Amino acid sequence: MKMITAIINRKDGNRVCNELTKANFVFTKIATSGGFLKQGNVTVLMGVDDALVDSAVKIIRDNSATREERVPSVTFDETHSAAYAVSGVMVGGATVFVSDVVYYDKF
């Protein structure tokens, strides 16, 4: 058995969870935040039989997308004058960890 921990951008979280449910995966969904822009994420925890890991990861991959987010930035020159700009930062997608489960019990 494996434990899949998937940190998914909030914009993709519902789509990923819907597709995992359609494929009969059971999981726990937790609202989380973090990363460079401190934006919201969804963390999904799943105990999965070894033979189903690839299928679960494929669903997560197929339903998570990276996108460019426009964020304001401020820079200062040598005279300490501020210059304001908007730059693009890639966000989204998913980070997936697959770990061995040493012990499992459900009661």
N, CA and C atoms as an extended XYZ file, in Angstrom:
321
Properties=species:S:1:pos:R:3:atomname:S:1:resname:S:1:resid:I:1 pbc="F F F"
N         0.842       -1.179        0.000 N   MET     1
C         0.000        0.000        0.000 CA  MET     1
C         0.883        1.237        0.000 C   MET     1
N         0.392        2.295       -0.643 N   LYS     2
C         1.095        3.581       -0.733 CA  LYS     2
C         0.205        4.690       -0.200 C   LYS     2
N         0.851        5.737        0.272 N   MET     3
C         0.153        6.970        0.663 CA  MET     3
C         0.495        8.007       -0.382 C   MET     3
N        -0.512        8.536       -1.042 N   ILE     4
C        -0.318        9.622       -2.000 CA  ILE     4
C        -0.710       10.914       -1.310 C   ILE     4
N         0.212       11.858       -1.299 N   THR     5
C        -0.043       13.205       -0.801 CA  THR     5
C         0.097       14.126       -1.998 C   THR     5
N        -0.986       14.766       -2.398 N   ALA     6
C        -0.979       15.633       -3.578 CA  ALA     6
C        -1.365       17.044       -3.164 C   ALA     6
N        -0.486       17.994       -3.431 N   ILE     7
C        -0.766       19.408       -3.162 CA  ILE     7
C        -1.156       20.028       -4.495 C   ILE     7
N        -2.396       20.481       -4.584 N   ILE     8
C        -2.993       20.891       -5.851 CA  ILE     8
C        -3.459       22.335       -5.751 C   ILE     8
N        -3.228       23.106       -6.801 N   ASN     9
C        -3.701       24.488       -6.836 CA  ASN     9
C        -5.211       24.517       -6.636 C   ASN     9
N        -5.687       25.498       -5.868 N   ARG    10
C        -7.117       25.583       -5.532 CA  ARG    10
C        -8.009       25.634       -6.762 C   ARG    10
N        -7.511       26.201       -7.860 N   LYS    11
C        -8.333       26.296       -9.072 CA  LYS    11
C        -8.547       24.929       -9.717 C   LYS    11
N        -7.684       23.980       -9.418 N   ASP    12
C        -7.799       22.637       -9.982 CA  ASP    12
C        -8.358       21.624       -8.985 C   ASP    12
N        -8.432       21.999       -7.719 N   GLY    13
C        -8.785       21.057       -6.662 CA  GLY    13
C       -10.113       20.351       -6.863 C   GLY    13
N       -11.170       21.089       -7.163 N   ASN    14
C       -12.481       20.453       -7.337 CA  ASN    14
C       -12.501       19.492       -8.520 C   ASN    14
N       -11.880       19.888       -9.619 N   ARG    15
C       -11.852       19.021      -10.803 CA  ARG    15
C       -11.109       17.716      -10.493 C   ARG    15
N        -9.947       17.817       -9.830 N   VAL    16
C        -9.184       16.617       -9.469 CA  VAL    16
C       -10.022       15.722       -8.547 C   VAL    16
N       -10.622       16.300       -7.519 N   CYS    17
C       -11.410       15.515       -6.569 CA  CYS    17
C       -12.618       14.862       -7.232 C   CYS    17
N       -13.270       15.560       -8.142 N   ASN    18
C       -14.406       14.976       -8.860 CA  ASN    18
C       -13.980       13.763       -9.688 C   ASN    18
N       -12.852       13.895      -10.364 N   GLU    19
C       -12.377       12.791      -11.207 CA  GLU    19
C       -11.890       11.612      -10.363 C   GLU    19
N       -11.246       11.881       -9.234 N   LEU    20
C       -10.848       10.792       -8.335 CA  LEU    20
C       -12.076       10.063       -7.794 C   LEU    20
N       -13.122       10.814       -7.460 N   THR    21
C       -14.362       10.204       -6.970 CA  THR    21
C       -15.004        9.335       -8.054 C   THR    21
N       -15.041        9.832       -9.292 N   LYS    22
C       -15.599        9.047      -10.401 CA  LYS    22
C       -14.857        7.735      -10.584 C   LYS    22
N       -13.549        7.735      -10.293 N   ALA    23
C       -12.731        6.535      -10.449 CA  ALA    23
C       -12.736        5.678       -9.175 C   ALA    23
N       -13.617        6.013       -8.236 N   ASN    24
C       -13.811        5.251       -6.996 CA  ASN    24
C       -12.627        5.296       -6.030 C   ASN    24
N       -11.847        6.356       -6.080 N   PHE    25
C       -10.799        6.544       -5.090 CA  PHE    25
C       -11.403        7.217       -3.864 C   PHE    25
N       -10.934        6.836       -2.702 N   VAL    26
C       -11.358        7.438       -1.441 CA  VAL    26
C       -10.193        8.280       -0.942 C   VAL    26
N       -10.480        9.496       -0.495 N   PHE    27
C        -9.407       10.408       -0.108 CA  PHE    27
C        -9.893       11.383        0.943 C   PHE    27
N        -8.950       12.070        1.549 N   THR    28
C        -9.242       13.171        2.464 CA  THR    28
C        -8.729       14.436        1.817 C   THR    28
N        -9.566       15.461        1.788 N   LYS    29
C        -9.210       16.746        1.181 CA  LYS    29
C        -9.052       17.777        2.288 C   LYS    29
N        -7.923       18.493        2.255 N   ILE    30
C        -7.636       19.509        3.268 CA  ILE    30
C        -7.329       20.823        2.563 C   ILE    30
N        -7.926       21.912        3.015 N   ALA    31
C        -7.603       23.240        2.485 CA  ALA    31
C        -6.268       23.678        3.091 C   ALA    31
N        -5.301       24.038        2.237 N   THR    32
C        -3.980       24.456        2.693 CA  THR    32
C        -3.555       25.700        1.934 C   THR    32
N        -2.476       26.314        2.370 N   SER    33
C        -1.923       27.454        1.644 CA  SER    33
C        -0.417       27.415        1.763 C   SER    33
N         0.224       28.148        0.884 N   GLY    34
C         1.682       28.194        0.927 CA  GLY    34
C         2.241       28.513       -0.434 C   GLY    34
N         3.518       28.331       -0.564 N   GLY    35
C         4.178       28.596       -1.824 CA  GLY    35
C         4.583       30.040       -1.956 C   GLY    35
N         5.113       30.368       -3.100 N   PHE    36
C         5.671       31.687       -3.370 CA  PHE    36
C         4.650       32.799       -3.189 C   PHE    36
N         3.435       32.605       -3.680 N   LEU    37
C         2.424       33.654       -3.624 CA  LEU    37
C         1.456       33.473       -2.460 C   LEU    37
N         1.682       32.485       -1.615 N   LYS    38
C         0.832       32.221       -0.449 CA  LYS    38
C        -0.627       32.012       -0.842 C   LYS    38
N        -0.835       31.400       -1.989 N   GLN    39
C        -2.192       31.173       -2.467 CA  GLN    39
C        -2.752       29.872       -1.923 C   GLN    39
N        -4.048       29.721       -2.035 N   GLY    40
C        -4.714       28.535       -1.532 CA  GLY    40
C        -4.431       27.299       -2.364 C   GLY    40
N        -4.354       26.195       -1.667 N   ASN    41
C        -4.171       24.888       -2.282 CA  ASN    41
C        -5.179       23.927       -1.693 C   ASN    41
N        -5.248       22.762       -2.288 N   VAL    42
C        -5.978       21.638       -1.737 CA  VAL    42
C        -4.950       20.530       -1.588 C   VAL    42
N        -4.875       19.945       -0.398 N   THR    43
C        -3.993       18.799       -0.204 CA  THR    43
C        -4.874       17.566       -0.090 C   THR    43
N        -4.589       16.579       -0.928 N   VAL    44
C        -5.354       15.341       -0.976 CA  VAL    44
C        -4.477       14.229       -0.408 C   VAL    44
N        -5.032       13.477        0.554 N   LEU    45
C        -4.348       12.328        1.143 CA  LEU    45
C        -5.110       11.075        0.745 C   LEU    45
N        -4.389       10.084        0.183 N   MET    46
C        -5.040        8.864       -0.295 CA  MET    46
C        -4.200        7.649        0.048 C   MET    46
N        -4.808        6.660        0.655 N   GLY    47
C        -4.186        5.352        0.782 CA  GLY    47
C        -4.595        4.533       -0.430 C   GLY    47
N        -3.597        4.024       -1.182 N   VAL    48
C        -3.884        3.379       -2.464 CA  VAL    48
C        -3.095        2.072       -2.567 C   VAL    48
N        -3.747        1.040       -3.089 N   ASP    49
C        -3.030       -0.199       -3.382 CA  ASP    49
C        -1.933        0.079       -4.406 C   ASP    49
N        -0.833       -0.633       -4.293 N   ASP    50
C         0.312       -0.409       -5.182 CA  ASP    50
C        -0.073       -0.407       -6.666 C   ASP    50
N        -0.969       -1.300       -7.047 N   ALA    51
C        -1.355       -1.432       -8.458 CA  ALA    51
C        -2.147       -0.237       -8.971 C   ALA    51
N        -2.697        0.596       -8.076 N   LEU    52
C        -3.535        1.725       -8.494 CA  LEU    52
C        -2.827        3.075       -8.436 C   LEU    52
N        -1.573        3.084       -8.013 N   VAL    53
C        -0.847        4.356       -7.870 CA  VAL    53
C        -0.759        5.092       -9.197 C   VAL    53
N        -0.349        4.408      -10.246 N   ASP    54
C        -0.195        5.070      -11.553 CA  ASP    54
C        -1.514        5.663      -12.041 C   ASP    54
N        -2.601        4.960      -11.813 N   SER    55
C        -3.920        5.446      -12.236 CA  SER    55
C        -4.305        6.715      -11.474 C   SER    55
N        -4.076        6.719      -10.168 N   ALA    56
C        -4.410        7.892       -9.356 CA  ALA    56
C        -3.546        9.089       -9.748 C   ALA    56
N        -2.255        8.869       -9.931 N   VAL    57
C        -1.350        9.966      -10.307 CA  VAL    57
C        -1.721       10.516      -11.677 C   VAL    57
N        -2.121        9.638      -12.595 N   LYS    58
C        -2.527       10.103      -13.931 CA  LYS    58
C        -3.748       11.018      -13.840 C   LYS    58
N        -4.718       10.662      -13.009 N   ILE    59
C        -5.898       11.514      -12.836 CA  ILE    59
C        -5.494       12.881      -12.300 C   ILE    59
N        -4.609       12.890      -11.318 N   ILE    60
C        -4.152       14.166      -10.752 CA  ILE    60
C        -3.419       14.978      -11.816 C   ILE    60
N        -2.520       14.335      -12.565 N   ARG    61
C        -1.749       15.032      -13.600 CA  ARG    61
C        -2.650       15.584      -14.702 C   ARG    61
N        -3.603       14.782      -15.144 N   ASP    62
C        -4.473       15.178      -16.257 CA  ASP    62
C        -5.431       16.314      -15.898 C   ASP    62
N        -5.658       16.524      -14.606 N   ASN    63
C        -6.631       17.525      -14.183 CA  ASN    63
C        -6.018       18.696      -13.427 C   ASN    63
N        -4.700       18.801      -13.476 N   SER    64
C        -3.982       19.921      -12.850 CA  SER    64
C        -3.209       20.651      -13.934 C   SER    64
N        -3.341       21.955      -13.972 N   ALA    65
C        -2.695       22.727      -15.032 CA  ALA    65
C        -1.849       23.845      -14.436 C   ALA    65
N        -0.745       24.133      -15.095 N   THR    66
C         0.013       25.323      -14.716 CA  THR    66
C        -0.534       26.490      -15.524 C   THR    66
N        -0.452       27.660      -14.947 N   ARG    67
C        -0.946       28.861      -15.631 CA  ARG    67
C        -0.106       30.039      -15.187 C   ARG    67
N        -0.115       31.080      -15.987 N   GLU    68
C         0.624       32.277      -15.629 CA  GLU    68
C        -0.282       33.210      -14.831 C   GLU    68
N         0.201       33.614      -13.669 N   GLU    69
C        -0.522       34.545      -12.797 CA  GLU    69
C         0.190       35.893      -12.884 C   GLU    69
N        -0.569       36.945      -13.103 N   ARG    70
C         0.008       38.288      -13.176 CA  ARG    70
C         0.053       38.870      -11.770 C   ARG    70
N         1.241       39.261      -11.336 N   VAL    71
C         1.403       39.808       -9.985 CA  VAL    71
C         2.142       41.136      -10.062 C   VAL    71
N         1.741       42.085       -9.218 N   PRO    72
C         2.454       43.369       -9.188 CA  PRO    72
C         3.792       43.196       -8.476 C   PRO    72
N         4.766       43.949       -8.924 N   SER    73
C         6.063       43.936       -8.252 CA  SER    73
C         6.573       45.368       -8.155 C   SER    73
N         7.382       45.606       -7.160 N   VAL    74
C         7.950       46.926       -6.924 CA  VAL    74
C         9.463       46.788       -6.900 C   VAL    74
N        10.125       47.639       -7.627 N   THR    75
C        11.588       47.693       -7.571 CA  THR    75
C        12.008       49.108       -7.217 C   THR    75
N        13.166       49.221       -6.627 N   PHE    76
C        13.689       50.529       -6.244 CA  PHE    76
C        15.016       50.752       -6.947 C   PHE    76
N        15.223       51.977       -7.460 N   ASP    77
C        16.499       52.293       -8.094 CA  ASP    77
C        17.444       52.896       -7.054 C   ASP    77
N        18.610       53.327       -7.512 N   GLU    78
C        19.622       53.850       -6.589 CA  GLU    78
C        19.185       55.127       -5.857 C   GLU    78
N        18.183       55.819       -6.363 N   THR    79
C        17.677       57.016       -5.680 CA  THR    79
C        16.504       56.665       -4.755 C   THR    79
N        16.249       55.386       -4.604 N   HIS    80
C        15.172       54.868       -3.759 CA  HIS    80
C        13.784       55.223       -4.296 C   HIS    80
N        13.701       55.502       -5.592 N   SER    81
C        12.409       55.732       -6.228 CA  SER    81
C        11.801       54.373       -6.580 C   SER    81
N        10.528       54.264       -6.358 N   ALA    82
C         9.845       53.007       -6.628 CA  ALA    82
C         9.380       52.956       -8.078 C   ALA    82
N         9.528       51.798       -8.666 N   ALA    83
C         8.999       51.543      -10.005 CA  ALA    83
C         8.052       50.351       -9.883 C   ALA    83
N         6.860       50.519      -10.386 N   TYR    84
C         5.851       49.469      -10.291 CA  TYR    84
C         5.722       48.773      -11.633 C   TYR    84
N         5.595       47.462      -11.580 N   ALA    85
C         5.465       46.675      -12.798 CA  ALA    85
C         4.567       45.474      -12.506 C   ALA    85
N         4.126       44.858      -13.559 N   VAL    86
C         3.367       43.619      -13.436 CA  VAL    86
C         4.175       42.553      -14.156 C   VAL    86
N         4.401       41.459      -13.468 N   SER    87
C         5.156       40.380      -14.091 CA  SER    87
C         4.370       39.085      -13.996 C   SER    87
N         4.723       38.137      -14.827 N   GLY    88
C         4.040       36.852      -14.844 CA  GLY    88
C         4.815       35.817      -14.051 C   GLY    88
N         4.089       35.022      -13.271 N   VAL    89
C         4.671       33.944      -12.485 CA  VAL    89
C         3.876       32.684      -12.779 C   VAL    89
N         4.568       31.575      -13.025 N   MET    90
C         3.881       30.309      -13.279 CA  MET    90
C         3.392       29.724      -11.956 C   MET    90
N         2.105       29.401      -11.888 N   VAL    91
C         1.498       28.806      -10.704 CA  VAL    91
C         0.657       27.611      -11.139 C   VAL    91
N         0.174       26.892      -10.179 N   GLY    92
C        -0.734       25.797      -10.481 CA  GLY    92
C        -0.026       24.469      -10.592 C   GLY    92
N        -0.725       23.541      -11.194 N   GLY    93
C        -0.198       22.194      -11.274 CA  GLY    93
C        -0.368       21.485       -9.945 C   GLY    93
N         0.405       20.453       -9.750 N   ALA    94
C         0.333       19.686       -8.517 CA  ALA    94
C         1.713       19.183       -8.150 C   ALA    94
N         1.921       19.016       -6.868 N   THR    95
C         3.112       18.353       -6.352 CA  THR    95
C         2.625       17.084       -5.682 C   THR    95
N         3.169       15.945       -6.118 N   VAL    96
C         2.675       14.650       -5.651 CA  VAL    96
C         3.809       13.879       -4.977 C   VAL    96
N         3.534       13.383       -3.789 N   PHE    97
C         4.463       12.525       -3.059 CA  PHE    97
C         3.816       11.153       -2.923 C   PHE    97
N         4.578       10.091       -3.182 N   VAL    98
C         4.100        8.725       -2.994 CA  VAL    98
C         5.034        8.061       -1.993 C   VAL    98
N         4.461        7.608       -0.879 N   SER    99
C         5.249        7.023        0.206 CA  SER    99
C         4.769        5.611        0.510 C   SER    99
N         5.689        4.764        0.963 N   ASP   100
C         5.318        3.442        1.424 CA  ASP   100
C         4.546        3.548        2.731 C   ASP   100
N         3.527        2.712        2.886 N   VAL   101
C         2.781        2.648        4.135 CA  VAL   101
C         3.293        1.442        4.904 C   VAL   101
N         3.841        1.693        6.065 N   VAL   102
C         4.385        0.615        6.891 CA  VAL   102
C         3.273       -0.074        7.669 C   VAL   102
N         2.318        0.686        8.134 N   TYR   103
C         1.224        0.142        8.929 CA  TYR   103
C        -0.071        0.827        8.536 C   TYR   103
N        -1.139        0.072        8.481 N   TYR   104
C        -2.455        0.606        8.141 CA  TYR   104
C        -3.499       -0.125        8.976 C   TYR   104
N        -4.418        0.600        9.543 N   ASP   105
C        -5.523        0.018       10.274 CA  ASP   105
C        -6.719        0.943       10.133 C   ASP   105
N        -7.889        0.384       10.033 N   LYS   106
C        -9.094        1.209        9.931 CA  LYS   106
C       -10.100        0.650       10.932 C   LYS   106
N       -10.558        1.509       11.834 N   PHE   107
C       -11.521        1.057       12.850 CA  PHE   107
C       -12.473        2.165       13.205 C   PHE   107
